Amino acid sequence: MDLLKNPDFAAYVKHALERYHVPGIAIAMVQGNRIESAGFGKASLDPPADCNPDTLFDIASTSKSLTAASVALLIDDNDKYPQVQYESRMSDLLPGDFVMPGNDHNDVTVEDVLSHRTGMAPNDYSLLGPNAAQPDDARSVTRNLRNLITVAPNRSEYLYCNLMFTAASYLVECKSGLKFSEFIQTRFFKPLGMQSTNLQPQGAREKGLAHRLATGYYWDKEAGEYVCMPCHDSPEAQGAGRIISSVNDYIKWVRALMNKQAPITESIYQGLVKKRISQSPPLNDSEDSEGSEGGHDAFPTFAAAGVEIHQYCGHTMITHDGLDLGYGSTLFFLPELKFGAVVFGNSNNASNVARIIKFKLTDWVTGKKSKELLGVITSLDSGSESEDEDSDEEEDEDGFTELENEMIGELCAGGGKRTEQTMPLGAYVGTYWNDGYKGIKVEEKNGGLFVNGRDRSMGFTLTFKHICEQKGYIAYLSEMTEHEKSPIKAEFKLEGERAVELGLSFEDSWDGYIWFKRI
């Protein structure tokens, strides 16, 4: 258990931080009951501050294991909450609040919600953040599900959906009579001695812990510099993330879960780690299914309740990664070896480094070397995270990438041709409404159409480029900085010389548009 003090390991971590642009990272690991921890790099660049095991991070989706465990405590208490079971319908538990769209998802259960198998698309851009005129909270997020889209039958496919975990936290509030923050403080943080862990950044600040908060960063590759990311409260993300913790604190939760220590019992543990659905997409009929099991990969990752299960080096690994603006994390443990760890970092690339360290630690404890670590590194280096490779997509003579040309072909399907913008931009300018995504305002900016969606939980902007027939556009979506843009399809419906609807292809898991009507 002296690995974290090993100079070679420290050099390995330092190299990973530099290569993937992460200012600092903290690691804690547990073997049996013994805990070891260390910090590497910087918690803040200006003013400079070292990262240590007590540095506080937004741990993002690594929070989900606690949300699932909160629900599991209700399920385990048949005296107080006999109606709350894994197979209970959410619509029965939250009548009038939890309503799925359409008529074919009425049977969504508690375990469907906790294992991402409800058939609902992520719908992340529907969430209104603290800057919105009417910010979302757990109740409004739950009640808005009826207005969003599902893209698959219930229990047919793994579709990661943060909104469902926010709904799960609302279930805890409604049944326990406590705010979610109070519930997890009372049932987890205090009993486990996690004195520095809170829900939302303001919770940490109110305890006088602001000086221990790591500054979150985004690496702007084009500018070649770090951009500071604000760490603010996000009530709309409750249950899906926004727990603020240190590795010294959070490893206590991993230890309790792994060792089935109070408040975790054997039955609670088994309920949480039960495999619910494979995360591997089903093979098409035309794909070779030889060597696969049930139409999936031979060794798939499974979604359980707030955690994922897969095999690594011949051992079961229970894990979950986290990624939020400016932060990344992972937790994992190998139950057969009674070994686990948490890794937290403070940049948008930190989750990548956390994954590398996760498999590096597992290789160390098992005494084996798996191809999976090499695969993770190769995957990252083939993307845009490595400074050693220019991985930007090649553009054609018109400046379009292969993906953009695919979109152009779809936008111009049916004989349409690329044309210049001739209709006045004023014909499109206005406010458009979708019941699930609320209002967006199309403006004119720098000679083109523009949407400022910074009121969203996942704030964004859209810059439109006309493609064909005065209605087909590619909209360039930027979340972090204007340098980083992702193309999505956008289409207006016209009546005469005026746009009356706007469709945006917000969902990667669906080929259709989210339609907004002009108001």
Residue, then its C-alpha position, 0 to 999 in steps of 0.5 A: m500500500d505504498l504505491l502512491k509514495n513510489p517515485d516512479f508512480a509519481a512520475y507516471v501521474k505527473h506525465a499524465l497530468e502534463r500530457y492531458h492538460v490537468p492541473g492537479i489530481a488527488i488519489a485515495m485507495v483502500q485495501g481492506n480497511r487501510i486507506e492511503s492517499a496523495g495529491f499531485g499537481k495544483a488545486s489552483l494555478d492563480p494563486p498557486a496552491d498544491c493539490n492534496p488529499d483534502t482538496l475539495f472537488d466537484i465529483a460529478s457523476t461519481s455522486k450517482s452511487l450515493t443517490a442509488a444508495s439513498v433509494a436503496l435505504l428506503i427500499d430496505d426499510n419495509d416498516k417505513y417505506p413498504q411501497v418503495q421497491y426496485e420493481s415499484r412504478m415511479s408513477d405510483l410513487l410520485p403520482g402527478d409528478f413522474v409522468m413519462p411521455g406517450n402511453d408506452h412508458n407508464d411502467v418505468t420502475v425504480e430500478d429502470v431509473l437507476s440503471h439508465r434503461t427507461g428509453m429516455a434520451p439524455n435531454d441535457y439541454s432541457l435543464l435550466g440553470p441558475n442563470a435562467a429566469q425560472p431555474d429548474d430544481a429536482r421537482s421541476v425536472t421530474r415534472n418536465l419529463r412528460n414533455l421530453i422525448t423517449v427514443a427506445p422502448n423501456r428496458s430495451e436499451y442503455l441510454y444514460c440520462n442524468l435527469m432520471f437520477t435527479a428524479a430519484s433524488y426527488l423520490v427520496e425527498c418526497k418519501s423521507g420528508l427531508k431535503f436530499s442534502e439533509f438525507i445524505q448528510t444524516r444517513f451517509f456523511k455524518p455516520l461515515g465521518m465525511q465531515s468535508t462532504n456536501l451537496q452543492p458548492q455553497g454547502a462547502r462554503e457555508k462550512g468555511l471550506a471555500h479555501r479548500l475548493a479546487t479551481g476547475y479548468y478547461w484546456d483551450k487547445e487553440a489558445g494553448e491555455y487554461v480557462c477557469m470554470p465557475c463552480h456554482d450551485s446547480p439544484e437542477a443537477q441534484g442526484a445526478g452530480r454536484i457532490i463536493s468532496s475530497v478523496n480522503d472523505y469519499i474513499k470512506w464511502v467506497r470502503a463502506l460500500m465495498n466492505k458492506q459496512a453500515p449503513i450498507t448491508e448485504s441486501i442493500y449491496q446486492g441490490l445496488v450491484k445487480k446487473r440490470i442491462s448491458q451498456s453495449p449496443p445490440l448488434n444489427d442483424s447484419e453484424d456478426s454475432e459470433g463470440s457474442e452473448g445475447g447480441h452483445d459483446a462477449f464481455p460487456t459492461f453492465a449498468a447496475a444501480g448508480v454503478e457499472i460492472h465489468q471484468y478486468c484482469g479476471h476480476t469484477m470491477i464496480t465503478h463509475d466515472g464523472l465529468d463536469l465543467g472543469y472537473g473529472s473523477t472516478l471511483f472503483f473497487l474490486p470486491e474479490l480483492k477488497f481493493g478500491a480507489v477514488v481519483f478526482g481532478n480539476s479539468n475537463n480532461a481529468s476524467n481521462v487521467a482518472r480512467i488511466i490511473k484506475f486501470k494502472l492501480t488495478d494492474w498493480v494490485t492484480g499483478k497483471k497487465s491488461k490490454e484495457l489500459l493500453g486501449v484507453i490510452t490509445s483511444l485518448d491519443s487518437g482523440s483531441e486530448s493529446e498534445d502530441e497529435d493534431s487530430d482535427e478532422e480534415e476539411d474539404e475544399d469548401g472547409f467542411t469535415e466528413l461529418e458536416n458533409e453527411m449533414i449537408g447530404e441529409l439537409c439537402a435530401g430530396g434534390g435540394k442544393r446548396t445555396e446562399q442565404t437570400m432571405p433576410l435574417g429578420a425573417y428568422v429572428g424571434t423567440y421559439w418555444n418547446d414545452g420540454y426545452k422552454g424558450i430559445k431566442v434566435e438573434e442576429k449577430n455578426g451577419g448570421l443567426f445566433v442563439n445564446g443558451r447560457d441560461r441552461s445547466m449545460g450552457f451553450t451557444l449556437t452559430f448558424k451556417h446556411i446550407c440550402e433552401q433558406k431553411g436547412y442549416i448547420a448550427y455550431l454548438s459551443e459549450m466551453t469556449e467559442h473555439e470548440k464547436s460541434p456541428i448539429k443539424a438545424e431546420f426552419k419551417l417557413e410560411g411564406e417569408r417567415a420562419v414559424e418553427l425551428g428544429l434542432s438535432f440536440e440528441d445524438s441518440w436520435d435522428g430527429y429534431i427537437w421542434f420549437k414553435r415561434i411565439 
